[in-house]
Amino acid sequence: MTSKILTTLAIVLAVCACNNSGITVSEEYPDIFPDYIGVTIPASIQKLPIRMADGSKCRTSQRQVGDTLWISVTSLGNKNCKGKDNKYNKGDKYNKGNNSSKGDKDNKGNKSYKVRYKEFPIYISRDEIDPYIAYRLIEPGYESWNNMGIYTRALAGFEEKAIVTNEANAKGCVNCHCFDAGSPDRMLFHARGEKGGTVIIDGGSITLNNLKSKGPQRQGTYPAWHPEGRYVAFSSNTTQQCFTMQGDQPVEVYDTESDIILLDTQSEDVKYIINSEDRLETFPGWSEDGSTLYYCEAPSFADVSGQRGEIRYRLMGIKFQDGEPKGEPFVVYQNDSLSISFPRAAGRYILLTGSAFGTFPIWHKEADLYLFDTSTGELTSAETLNSPDTESYHSWSSNRKWVIFSSRRIDGRYTRLFISHFDGNGNFTKPFLLPQKDPNHNTLRLKSYNIPEFVKGDASGKESKIKNLFQ
Amino acid sequence: MTKGADGSPKNWAKVLTWTLEPVLLFCTVFIVSHIWQKFALSNQESLGLFLWAPDYLNDMLSLDRPLSRLIGAYLVQFFRFQYLAEAITASIVCIIFLLIRWITSRCGFTCGAFCTLAAAAVWTAMAKTTETSLGILILLIAAALSIACIFIRLKEFFCLRFALSAGISIVLLICSSLLIARDKEIQSRERWSLIEQASVNHNWDAVLSVATPSQCRQDREMLPFALLALNEKGQLAEKMFLYPIQGPEDLDTEGSSSRRAFLFSSVLYESLGCSNEAIHQTFQSACFTAHGTSFGTLRQLVRFYAYRGDEAMVRKYCTILQRSSLHKAFTEKYLALIEETKQEKAPENDSWQRNIMNHDQLSDLILLQQEGISSGITMDRYFCYLLAKKDINSFKTQFELAKEYYQTIPRHFREALEISEGHPSPDNIYYMYCQAEKGIK
């Protein structure tokens, strides 16, 4: 009798577990790509398209409770997938499916029914985010390139527009875009090659400037626009690269020479502000109030490629007032096992990239983001943002509440963009991958994202004018 | 001839009138393409790309004449199979012929020979430019005109007799065939297409069948490919100086910045077991293709990353290739392979200790040996470089240390040793090389 009751109970439970449309309920979170489980998003981002990590499609529904979105995912099994069993179409290589309840398989190994997973939360922050981002798209190659361009897109949607592509300058390089405090109307970028120079967009005025013809006769590389908008600090780098025969890191990019120059956008004068024979100075970045210029510095070596493992950059600073550096440069942070790049200040914090050595962290798998607290002098790893693969370029939103950064965590080579919320007290939330209309786009896109920056508006629509500069 | 029901001589003549010329055209294009263009056609596929992917489609739509380019790129992916390539080419030409015949007949002008002339001109232009999209463009224009002609029916004002028309068509097709068969540029492209494909597929005999010593004399660019093929077959030290070598620079394409030079380098470093550099050179070569990548490039990258055991990259490129029409078997093969060979390893911390490429073949070969990725190919190549440099002293000193690896001493090494001992035999080819001034051979 007891066994009959138990059997009946088991049958009833099994029937309850599957609804009448053949959906099995799982008590585990879904294995989805991108992994948006528990991320914090700005209110302006409405859509976060996902798919199952195994490549199959899924149906989602959501309900909002306060500032939390609860997402319910039902995997649609194999019949909605292309191919037999897209088990090869994994998403994040560090978040591979360890989910055991993906549905039974039929005798051909195909999944045969739908699974509804445990609801997962997405937290909505009340902190605003700049409505647009800008970035460069380029193949992650070595010495040459084909098409590249600087693009912008609204975070609320998916449409991507070109600010400029290298069609404008006969397939030359376009790089190092920089905005004046995130203004879409005031930006600059470099166009390399014949007739190249630094393109400065200031409202309706678009000019091509040859920095090399002015002052110290050095061309600009990494820019940093002073918060008050008049000055732009550039590093001026002589860059080379070498290629390793074996190993994980195929290329090392290094500088044989680098100094910091300053452009006065009013007078158009260019002058050195940090310049020494025996040191390499690069990666300028301003404090939020513009009173300090941060940069990275390393001793120069005779054989840079041979001694590349010994080159570590430290974080330096110099006071700045009325267009002039004040006093002597000072060491902000130095670590004998970490090379520092891209210092970006937010209040008392400086977010920076740290790698084992060198000045080009994007090719360093060990490169991570670190947060330096200027009030305590402590450097801590921004662990929430980091992965076993490369994290590199990063920038703050204009209210310093959000950070966008580049990471190679998806496949180890093609850089993708992640956004995280910052609470102003040294804490980041789990970052989310820049949403795409079709999540597969992250895999199908054969270009890397470079230099992500937040922008306060749409910076596109100037391409034809820019093109005229190179006619 | 008498009138009759179906099957009567009159109907057969009509059928013959309408089908002879297009059938003749199809067969001619198919056969000529098969004999003189088969590798050039399949190489179009290697250099082409068609993906159902947003970036690719947006890129195509931003170009001029996007429709013909898209259809052309879609069809070219089937050129991976030789017979299909020839059949598609022949079909395009044939459809153009039929459309033009329809248009002209509606305009009161019945002349099969004129249609053959137009179709043959398109065929020849496609063969000269390797632009399938050009044929598609003409086809689309002809199709649009054909639709317009549905509403036009002019009284016939000219009709060339069938026998005469067929005769002229045959002459035109013979002329076009001869033009294609004898065109130096087409011949050269065919040879190079074979060499490129055979090198990538490691079909070294095929490389050597084209890159013969006499052919290399006419086109010195072939030398690195021929010497690598010899190297792979273990014959470099036996036959190298039968080729018109002028110096060590003939062994590679260093310093040259063409797609073909980078393709060679990628194959060379693959042979030497140096996957980092093979990938580097493949990326370089890809920059010369229309979309910054191609089917050939993607397949090579899959191979190289599979060799490295890099699962994420193999999966990425396979996912991309799965957005084309004909890579199912290829991707399944490599995805199964990577399942077996994938390497889960922690990121390296000592990458700075790795040797770097000098882009000087001699020192790079030494560094490769230091990296522990030396092979018989590397060793043969190293000694042959010394011989090509006419550095017999270094050769002799270093060969002494490596002699034990050779069961029998290869011909050129023997010849070099003879010279070092001061008594070269009369049939010493290497001696003749050493005596020759650069550029004389």
HADDOCK unambig.tbl for C-alpha pairs under 7 A between the chains (distance, minus, plus):
assign (segid A and resid 88 and name CA) (segid B and resid 315 and name CA) 6.41 0.50 0.50
assign (segid A and resid 88 and name CA) (segid B and resid 335 and name CA) 7.00 0.50 0.50
assign (segid A and resid 89 and name CA) (segid B and resid 315 and name CA) 6.58 0.50 0.50
assign (segid A and resid 89 and name CA) (segid B and resid 319 and name CA) 6.62 0.50 0.50
assign (segid A and resid 93 and name CA) (segid B and resid 312 and name CA) 6.43 0.50 0.50
assign (segid A and resid 141 and name CA) (segid B and resid 283 and name CA) 5.72 0.50 0.50
assign (segid A and resid 142 and name CA) (segid B and resid 280 and name CA) 6.68 0.50 0.50
assign (segid A and resid 144 and name CA) (segid B and resid 284 and name CA) 6.09 0.50 0.50
assign (segid A and resid 144 and name CA) (segid B and resid 287 and name CA) 6.49 0.50 0.50
assign (segid A and resid 145 and name CA) (segid B and resid 287 and name CA) 5.34 0.50 0.50
assign (segid A and resid 146 and name CA) (segid B and resid 287 and name CA) 4.95 0.50 0.50
assign (segid A and resid 146 and name CA) (segid B and resid 292 and name CA) 5.22 0.50 0.50
assign (segid A and resid 147 and name CA) (segid B and resid 292 and name CA) 6.86 0.50 0.50
assign (segid A and resid 242 and name CA) (segid B and resid 356 and name CA) 6.34 0.50 0.50
assign (segid A and resid 242 and name CA) (segid B and resid 357 and name CA) 6.90 0.50 0.50
assign (segid A and resid 243 and name CA) (segid B and resid 356 and name CA) 5.26 0.50 0.50
assign (segid A and resid 243 and name CA) (segid B and resid 357 and name CA) 5.55 0.50 0.50
assign (segid A and resid 244 and name CA) (segid B and resid 276 and name CA) 6.95 0.50 0.50
assign (segid A and resid 244 and name CA) (segid B and resid 354 and name CA) 6.05 0.50 0.50
assign (segid A and resid 244 and name CA) (segid B and resid 355 and name CA) 5.71 0.50 0.50
assign (segid A and resid 244 and name CA) (segid B and resid 356 and name CA) 4.20 0.50 0.50
assign (segid A and resid 244 and name CA) (segid B and resid 357 and name CA) 6.03 0.50 0.50
assign (segid A and resid 245 and name CA) (segid B and resid 274 and name CA) 6.10 0.50 0.50
assign (segid A and resid 245 and name CA) (segid B and resid 276 and name CA) 5.84 0.50 0.50
assign (segid A and resid 245 and name CA) (segid B and resid 277 and name CA) 6.30 0.50 0.50
assign (segid A and resid 245 and name CA) (segid B and resid 354 and name CA) 6.88 0.50 0.50
assign (segid A and resid 245 and name CA) (segid B and resid 355 and name CA) 5.90 0.50 0.50
assign (segid A and resid 245 and name CA) (segid B and resid 356 and name CA) 5.63 0.50 0.50
assign (segid A and resid 245 and name CA) (segid B and resid 357 and name CA) 6.17 0.50 0.50
assign (segid A and resid 246 and name CA) (segid B and resid 274 and name CA) 6.69 0.50 0.50
assign (segid A and resid 246 and name CA) (segid B and resid 276 and name CA) 5.94 0.50 0.50
assign (segid A and resid 246 and name CA) (segid B and resid 354 and name CA) 6.53 0.50 0.50
assign (segid A and resid 247 and name CA) (segid B and resid 351 and name CA) 6.18 0.50 0.50
assign (segid A and resid 247 and name CA) (segid B and resid 354 and name CA) 6.99 0.50 0.50
assign (segid A and resid 248 and name CA) (segid B and resid 348 and name CA) 6.37 0.50 0.50
assign (segid A and resid 248 and name CA) (segid B and resid 351 and name CA) 6.86 0.50 0.50
assign (segid A and resid 249 and name CA) (segid B and resid 351 and name CA) 6.08 0.50 0.50
assign (segid A and resid 250 and name CA) (segid B and resid 276 and name CA) 5.78 0.50 0.50
assign (segid A and resid 308 and name CA) (segid B and resid 352 and name CA) 6.50 0.50 0.50
assign (segid A and resid 309 and name CA) (segid B and resid 352 and name CA) 5.00 0.50 0.50
assign (segid A and resid 365 and name CA) (segid B and resid 347 and name CA) 6.47 0.50 0.50
assign (segid A and resid 411 and name CA) (segid B and resid 312 and name CA) 5.05 0.50 0.50
assign (segid A and resid 411 and name CA) (segid B and resid 313 and name CA) 6.03 0.50 0.50
assign (segid A and resid 443 and name CA) (segid B and resid 316 and name CA) 6.04 0.50 0.50
assign (segid A and resid 444 and name CA) (segid B and resid 53 and name CA) 6.58 0.50 0.50
assign (segid A and resid 444 and name CA) (segid B and resid 320 and name CA) 5.59 0.50 0.50
assign (segid A and resid 445 and name CA) (segid B and resid 55 and name CA) 6.52 0.50 0.50
